[in-house]
Amino acid sequence: MNTVKLTILFDGGCPLCKREVDFLQLRNKKGGLKFIDINKHDMSFDPTYGIT
């Protein structure tokens, strides 16, 4: 069972951000990273999403 240890918020509309996330997703073999594209997320997305 994979446990998410870190959630990465990114702008999928940004080519540089998308390229970096694609790179990280290829190396996320153990599933410790979760990726959320805030550019495509629904309107219920809370921009304060647990950020400290």
C-alpha positions in Angstrom: 0.0 0.0 0.0 1.4 3.4 -1.0 1.3 6.2 1.4 1.3 9.8 0.1 3.9 11.8 2.0 3.9 15.0 0.0 1.2 16.7 -2.1 2.6 18.9 -4.9 0.4 21.7 -6.2 1.3 22.8 -9.7 0.1 24.9 -12.6 -0.5 22.5 -15.5 -0.9 25.6 -17.8 2.8 26.5 -17.2 5.1 24.5 -19.6 8.0 24.7 -17.2 5.9 23.4 -14.3 4.3 20.7 -16.4 7.8 19.5 -17.5 9.1 19.3 -14.0 6.0 17.4 -12.7 6.3 15.0 -15.6 9.9 14.4 -14.6 8.9 13.8 -11.0 5.9 11.5 -11.8 8.2 9.2 -13.8 10.3 8.8 -10.6 7.4 8.5 -8.2 7.6 4.6 -8.2 6.6 4.2 -4.5 3.7 6.7 -4.7 4.9 9.0 -2.0 4.1 12.0 -4.1 0.6 13.2 -5.0 0.2 15.8 -7.8 -2.7 18.3 -8.0 -3.0 20.5 -11.1 -4.6 23.6 -9.7 -5.1 24.9 -13.2 -7.6 22.1 -14.0 -9.1 21.6 -10.5 -12.8 22.2 -10.0 -14.2 25.4 -8.4 -14.3 23.8 -5.0 -10.5 23.8 -4.7 -9.5 25.7 -1.6 -6.3 27.8 -2.4 -5.2 27.6 1.2 -5.0 23.7 0.8 -3.2 22.9 4.1 -0.4 25.3 3.3 1.6 26.3 6.4 
